[in-house]
Amino acid sequence: MRLASFDIAARLRAAGVHLLFSSMLLAFAFFLILGKWYPPPLDLAAGVLGVYGLMLFIDLLLGPLLTFVVFKRNRKRFLFDLGVILLMQLSAYGYGLYAMAEGRPAWIVFVIDDFEIVRPVDLDLRKKEQFKVEFASGVFRGPRWVAAIYSSDPEVKKQQRQDEMFAGISLAQRPEAYAPLETRKQQISARAKPLAELLKLNGRENYERVMANVTGVIGWLPLKGGKKDQVVLIGEDGGVLSIVNLSPWQ
């Protein structure tokens, strides 16, 4: 009985240490995913919560549980088993973070009359040498707000439009077309849709709940997301105020 009690206590201690380690991994992932890469409400637009929940299950629950199950008083055998568990856990963790990084909304791009979310995996890098460093999106940065502008060269512009129609490559996916968002404030103001239309699309109750603490809004534009389209609120000077979880479509 005493031996069994010792085994249970030792197993719990080992699982507890593993749980602490896993919690630190999850805290770092939480900081990156919801603090930098997918700030609300973009987490809803990208449908990221399900993936994070899977990481939570694997790293926070499954790893420590396996440590509890395989614990042995034979130190060498236990360390071998623990090493296998950690290798599997860290591999899943690393792959999960990599997938989340490649799928994050790294750029929010204004093109003509709406905004588009662009992920690193979406970029057309055929002309990557023309990608300006100022528009790069680092791992520890949140989404970058930029504009995409058609080339002033008629031949290049023709090719850009053909790529959109026949190859499915949006101008927003072409980093060589990026320009500071501030240069398009006039166009943004001119294209902004009236708030009355947003109210009609979402219903008064939902609209008033989301817009309760928002001020200085003169209009809005659609934001095309991965899983869910949302709305960008526009201020008086054509600047972006915020993103809200309202529908831009009927």
C-alpha positions as a Markdown table, in Angstrom:
| # | Residue | x | y | z |
|---|---|---|---|---|
| 1 | Met | 0.0 | 0.0 | 0.0 |
| 2 | Arg | 2.8 | 2.3 | 0.9 |
| 3 | Leu | 4.6 | 1.5 | -2.4 |
| 4 | Ala | 1.4 | 2.2 | -4.4 |
| 5 | Ser | 1.0 | 5.6 | -2.6 |
| 6 | Phe | 4.6 | 6.4 | -3.4 |
| 7 | Asp | 4.0 | 5.6 | -7.1 |
| 8 | Ile | 0.9 | 7.8 | -7.3 |
| 9 | Ala | 2.6 | 10.7 | -5.5 |
| 10 | Ala | 5.7 | 10.4 | -7.8 |
| 11 | Arg | 3.5 | 10.1 | -10.9 |
| 12 | Leu | 1.6 | 13.2 | -9.8 |
| 13 | Arg | 4.8 | 15.2 | -9.2 |
| 14 | Ala | 6.2 | 14.2 | -12.7 |
| 15 | Ala | 2.9 | 15.0 | -14.4 |
| 16 | Gly | 2.8 | 18.3 | -12.4 |
| 17 | Val | 6.3 | 19.3 | -13.7 |
| 18 | His | 5.3 | 18.4 | -17.2 |
| 19 | Leu | 2.1 | 20.4 | -16.8 |
| 20 | Leu | 4.1 | 23.5 | -15.7 |
| 21 | Phe | 6.3 | 23.1 | -18.7 |
| 22 | Ser | 3.3 | 22.7 | -21.0 |
| 23 | Ser | 1.6 | 25.8 | -19.5 |
| 24 | Met | 4.7 | 27.9 | -20.3 |
| 25 | Leu | 4.6 | 26.7 | -23.9 |
| 26 | Leu | 0.9 | 27.5 | -24.1 |
| 27 | Ala | 1.3 | 30.9 | -22.6 |
| 28 | Phe | 3.9 | 31.8 | -25.2 |
| 29 | Ala | 1.7 | 30.4 | -28.0 |
| 30 | Phe | -1.2 | 32.5 | -26.5 |
| 31 | Phe | 0.9 | 35.6 | -26.6 |
| 32 | Leu | 1.8 | 35.1 | -30.2 |
| 33 | Ile | -1.5 | 33.8 | -31.6 |
| 34 | Leu | -4.0 | 36.1 | -29.8 |
| 35 | Gly | -1.7 | 38.9 | -28.7 |
| 36 | Lys | 0.1 | 39.4 | -32.0 |
| 37 | Trp | -1.0 | 37.3 | -35.0 |
| 38 | Tyr | -4.8 | 37.2 | -34.6 |
| 39 | Pro | -5.9 | 40.1 | -32.4 |
| 40 | Pro | -9.7 | 40.1 | -31.9 |
| 41 | Pro | -11.9 | 40.1 | -33.8 |
| 42 | Leu | -9.5 | 38.7 | -36.5 |
| 43 | Asp | -9.4 | 35.5 | -34.5 |
| 44 | Leu | -13.0 | 35.0 | -35.6 |
| 45 | Ala | -12.3 | 36.0 | -39.2 |
| 46 | Ala | -9.5 | 33.4 | -39.4 |
| 47 | Gly | -11.3 | 30.7 | -37.5 |
| 48 | Val | -8.2 | 30.2 | -35.3 |
| 49 | Leu | -9.8 | 29.2 | -32.0 |
| 50 | Gly | -10.4 | 25.6 | -33.1 |
| 51 | Val | -6.7 | 25.2 | -33.9 |
| 52 | Tyr | -5.6 | 26.8 | -30.7 |
| 53 | Gly | -8.0 | 24.5 | -28.8 |
| 54 | Leu | -6.3 | 21.5 | -30.4 |
| 55 | Met | -2.9 | 22.7 | -29.3 |
| 56 | Leu | -4.3 | 23.3 | -25.9 |
| 57 | Phe | -5.5 | 19.7 | -25.7 |
| 58 | Ile | -2.3 | 18.1 | -27.0 |
| 59 | Asp | 0.1 | 20.3 | -25.0 |
| 60 | Leu | -1.7 | 21.0 | -21.8 |
| 61 | Leu | -3.6 | 17.8 | -21.2 |
| 62 | Leu | -2.2 | 14.9 | -23.3 |
| 63 | Gly | 1.5 | 15.4 | -22.6 |
| 64 | Pro | 1.2 | 15.5 | -18.8 |
| 65 | Leu | -1.3 | 12.6 | -18.9 |
| 66 | Leu | 1.1 | 10.4 | -20.8 |
| 67 | Thr | 3.9 | 11.3 | -18.3 |
| 68 | Phe | 1.6 | 10.2 | -15.5 |
| 69 | Val | 0.9 | 6.9 | -17.3 |
| 70 | Val | 4.5 | 6.0 | -18.3 |
| 71 | Phe | 6.2 | 7.1 | -15.1 |
| 72 | Lys | 8.7 | 4.5 | -13.8 |
| 73 | Arg | 11.0 | 4.4 | -10.8 |
| 74 | Asn | 13.7 | 3.1 | -13.2 |
| 75 | Arg | 15.1 | 6.5 | -14.0 |
| 76 | Lys | 16.8 | 5.6 | -17.3 |
| 77 | Arg | 13.7 | 3.9 | -18.7 |
| 78 | Phe | 11.5 | 6.8 | -17.6 |
| 79 | Leu | 13.8 | 9.4 | -19.1 |
| 80 | Phe | 13.7 | 7.5 | -22.4 |
| 81 | Asp | 9.9 | 7.4 | -22.4 |
| 82 | Leu | 9.7 | 11.0 | -21.3 |
| 83 | Gly | 12.0 | 12.0 | -24.2 |
| 84 | Val | 9.8 | 10.3 | -26.7 |
| 85 | Ile | 6.7 | 12.1 | -25.3 |
| 86 | Leu | 8.5 | 15.5 | -25.3 |
| 87 | Leu | 9.7 | 14.9 | -28.9 |
| 88 | Met | 6.2 | 14.2 | -30.0 |
| 89 | Gln | 4.8 | 17.1 | -28.0 |
| 90 | Leu | 7.3 | 19.7 | -29.3 |
| 91 | Ser | 7.0 | 18.4 | -32.8 |
| 92 | Ala | 3.2 | 19.0 | -32.7 |
| 93 | Tyr | 3.7 | 22.3 | -31.0 |
| 94 | Gly | 6.3 | 23.5 | -33.5 |
| 95 | Tyr | 4.1 | 22.4 | -36.5 |
| 96 | Gly | 1.1 | 24.1 | -35.0 |
| 97 | Leu | 2.9 | 27.4 | -34.5 |
| 98 | Tyr | 4.4 | 27.2 | -38.0 |
| 99 | Ala | 0.9 | 26.6 | -39.5 |
| 100 | Met | -0.5 | 29.5 | -37.4 |
| 101 | Ala | 2.3 | 31.8 | -38.5 |
| 102 | Glu | 1.9 | 31.0 | -42.2 |
| 103 | Gly | -1.9 | 31.4 | -41.9 |
| 104 | Arg | -1.9 | 34.6 | -39.9 |
| 105 | Pro | -3.4 | 37.9 | -41.2 |
| 106 | Ala | 0.0 | 39.5 | -41.8 |
| 107 | Trp | -1.4 | 42.2 | -44.0 |
| 108 | Ile | -4.7 | 44.0 | -44.3 |
| 109 | Val | -4.7 | 45.4 | -47.8 |
| 110 | Phe | -7.0 | 48.2 | -49.2 |
| 111 | Val | -7.7 | 47.6 | -52.9 |
| 112 | Ile | -10.1 | 49.9 | -54.7 |
| 113 | Asp | -13.2 | 49.6 | -52.6 |
| 114 | Asp | -12.6 | 47.0 | -49.8 |
| 115 | Phe | -9.9 | 45.5 | -47.6 |
| 116 | Glu | -8.5 | 42.0 | -47.9 |
| 117 | Ile | -6.7 | 39.8 | -45.4 |
| 118 | Val | -3.5 | 38.4 | -46.8 |
| 119 | Arg | -1.5 | 35.6 | -45.2 |
| 120 | Pro | 2.2 | 34.9 | -45.7 |
| 121 | Val | 1.1 | 31.7 | -47.5 |
| 122 | Asp | -1.0 | 33.8 | -49.9 |
| 123 | Leu | 1.7 | 36.0 | -51.3 |
| 124 | Asp | 2.7 | 35.9 | -55.0 |
| 125 | Leu | 6.5 | 36.1 | -54.7 |
| 126 | Arg | 7.3 | 36.0 | -58.4 |
| 127 | Lys | 8.6 | 39.6 | -58.0 |
| 128 | Lys | 9.8 | 39.3 | -54.4 |
| 129 | Glu | 12.9 | 41.4 | -55.2 |
| 130 | Gln | 10.5 | 44.4 | -55.5 |
| 131 | Phe | 9.0 | 43.8 | -52.0 |
| 132 | Lys | 9.9 | 46.8 | -49.9 |
| 133 | Val | 11.3 | 46.1 | -46.5 |
| 134 | Glu | 9.1 | 48.7 | -44.9 |
| 135 | Phe | 6.1 | 46.4 | -45.6 |
| 136 | Ala | 7.6 | 43.2 | -44.2 |
| 137 | Ser | 5.7 | 41.5 | -41.4 |
| 138 | Gly | 7.9 | 40.0 | -38.7 |
| 139 | Val | 7.0 | 37.1 | -36.5 |
| 140 | Phe | 6.5 | 39.3 | -33.5 |
| 141 | Arg | 4.4 | 41.9 | -35.3 |
| 142 | Gly | 0.7 | 42.2 | -35.7 |
| 143 | Pro | -1.1 | 42.8 | -39.0 |
| 144 | Arg | 0.3 | 45.5 | -41.3 |
| 145 | Trp | -2.2 | 48.0 | -42.9 |
| 146 | Val | -1.2 | 48.7 | -46.5 |
| 147 | Ala | -2.7 | 49.6 | -49.8 |
| 148 | Ala | -2.2 | 47.8 | -53.1 |
| 149 | Ile | -2.1 | 50.0 | -56.2 |
| 150 | Tyr | -2.2 | 49.0 | -59.8 |
| 151 | Ser | 0.9 | 49.8 | -61.8 |
| 152 | Ser | 1.1 | 53.0 | -63.8 |
| 153 | Asp | 2.7 | 51.0 | -66.6 |
| 154 | Pro | -0.1 | 49.9 | -69.0 |
| 155 | Glu | 1.4 | 46.6 | -69.8 |
| 156 | Val | 2.1 | 45.7 | -66.2 |
| 157 | Lys | -1.4 | 46.8 | -65.2 |
| 158 | Lys | -2.9 | 44.7 | -68.0 |
| 159 | Gln | -0.9 | 41.6 | -66.7 |
| 160 | Gln | -2.1 | 42.3 | -63.1 |
| 161 | Arg | -5.7 | 42.4 | -64.2 |
| 162 | Gln | -5.3 | 39.2 | -66.3 |
| 163 | Asp | -3.7 | 37.4 | -63.3 |
| 164 | Glu | -6.8 | 38.4 | -61.2 |
| 165 | Met | -9.3 | 37.1 | -63.8 |
| 166 | Phe | -7.5 | 34.0 | -65.0 |
| 167 | Ala | -5.0 | 33.0 | -62.3 |
| 168 | Gly | -7.0 | 34.1 | -59.2 |
| 169 | Ile | -4.1 | 36.2 | -58.0 |
| 170 | Ser | -5.6 | 39.3 | -56.3 |
| 171 | Leu | -3.6 | 42.6 | -56.4 |
| 172 | Ala | -3.6 | 42.3 | -52.6 |
| 173 | Gln | -1.4 | 39.2 | -52.9 |
| 174 | Arg | 1.3 | 41.1 | -54.9 |
| 175 | Pro | 3.7 | 42.7 | -52.4 |
| 176 | Glu | 5.4 | 44.7 | -55.1 |
| 177 | Ala | 2.1 | 46.7 | -55.4 |
| 178 | Tyr | 2.1 | 47.7 | -51.8 |
| 179 | Ala | 2.1 | 51.3 | -50.7 |
| 180 | Pro | 1.5 | 53.2 | -47.4 |
| 181 | Leu | -2.2 | 53.2 | -46.5 |
| 182 | Glu | -2.0 | 56.9 | -45.8 |
| 183 | Thr | -1.6 | 57.6 | -49.5 |
| 184 | Arg | -5.1 | 56.2 | -50.2 |
| 185 | Lys | -7.1 | 58.1 | -47.5 |
| 186 | Gln | -8.9 | 60.1 | -50.1 |
| 187 | Gln | -10.0 | 57.0 | -52.0 |
| 188 | Ile | -11.0 | 55.3 | -48.8 |
| 189 | Ser | -13.2 | 58.2 | -47.8 |
| 190 | Ala | -14.8 | 58.3 | -51.2 |
| 191 | Arg | -15.5 | 54.6 | -51.1 |
| 192 | Ala | -16.8 | 54.4 | -47.5 |
| 193 | Lys | -20.3 | 53.0 | -47.3 |
| 194 | Pro | -23.0 | 54.7 | -45.1 |
| 195 | Leu | -23.6 | 53.4 | -41.6 |
| 196 | Ala | -27.3 | 53.1 | -42.3 |
| 197 | Glu | -26.5 | 50.3 | -44.7 |
| 198 | Leu | -24.5 | 48.5 | -42.1 |
| 199 | Leu | -27.4 | 48.8 | -39.7 |
| 200 | Lys | -29.7 | 47.3 | -42.3 |
| 201 | Leu | -27.4 | 44.4 | -42.9 |
| 202 | Asn | -26.9 | 43.4 | -39.3 |
| 203 | Gly | -30.1 | 44.3 | -37.5 |
| 204 | Arg | -30.5 | 47.0 | -34.9 |
| 205 | Glu | -29.8 | 44.9 | -31.8 |
| 206 | Asn | -26.5 | 43.4 | -33.1 |
| 207 | Tyr | -25.4 | 46.7 | -34.7 |
| 208 | Glu | -26.0 | 48.7 | -31.5 |
| 209 | Arg | -24.2 | 46.1 | -29.3 |
| 210 | Val | -21.1 | 46.1 | -31.5 |
| 211 | Met | -21.0 | 49.9 | -32.1 |
| 212 | Ala | -21.9 | 51.0 | -28.6 |
| 213 | Asn | -18.5 | 52.4 | -27.7 |
| 214 | Val | -17.4 | 53.5 | -31.2 |
| 215 | Thr | -17.1 | 57.2 | -32.0 |
| 216 | Gly | -15.9 | 59.3 | -34.9 |
| 217 | Val | -17.1 | 56.9 | -37.6 |
| 218 | Ile | -18.2 | 58.3 | -41.0 |
| 219 | Gly | -18.5 | 55.0 | -42.9 |
| 220 | Trp | -17.3 | 51.5 | -43.4 |
| 221 | Leu | -15.8 | 49.1 | -45.9 |
| 222 | Pro | -15.9 | 45.3 | -46.2 |
| 223 | Leu | -13.0 | 43.2 | -44.9 |
| 224 | Lys | -12.6 | 39.9 | -46.8 |
| 225 | Gly | -11.3 | 37.3 | -44.3 |
| 226 | Gly | -10.4 | 33.7 | -44.4 |
| 227 | Lys | -13.4 | 32.1 | -42.6 |
| 228 | Lys | -15.6 | 35.1 | -42.0 |
| 229 | Asp | -15.9 | 38.5 | -43.6 |
| 230 | Gln | -16.0 | 41.5 | -41.3 |
| 231 | Val | -16.1 | 45.3 | -41.4 |
| 232 | Val | -13.5 | 48.1 | -41.2 |
| 233 | Leu | -14.7 | 51.3 | -39.7 |
| 234 | Ile | -13.5 | 54.5 | -41.3 |
| 235 | Gly | -12.9 | 57.9 | -39.6 |
| 236 | Glu | -13.5 | 61.4 | -40.8 |
| 237 | Asp | -10.0 | 61.8 | -42.4 |
| 238 | Gly | -10.2 | 58.5 | -44.2 |
| 239 | Gly | -8.2 | 56.7 | -41.6 |
| 240 | Val | -8.9 | 53.3 | -40.2 |
| 241 | Leu | -10.6 | 53.3 | -36.8 |
| 242 | Ser | -11.0 | 49.6 | -36.1 |
| 243 | Ile | -12.3 | 46.2 | -37.2 |
| 244 | Val | -15.7 | 45.0 | -35.9 |
| 245 | Asn | -17.4 | 41.7 | -36.1 |
| 246 | Leu | -20.3 | 42.7 | -38.3 |
| 247 | Ser | -21.4 | 41.3 | -41.6 |
| 248 | Pro | -20.7 | 43.4 | -44.8 |
| 249 | Trp | -23.0 | 41.3 | -46.9 |
| 250 | Gln | -26.7 | 40.4 | -47.1 |
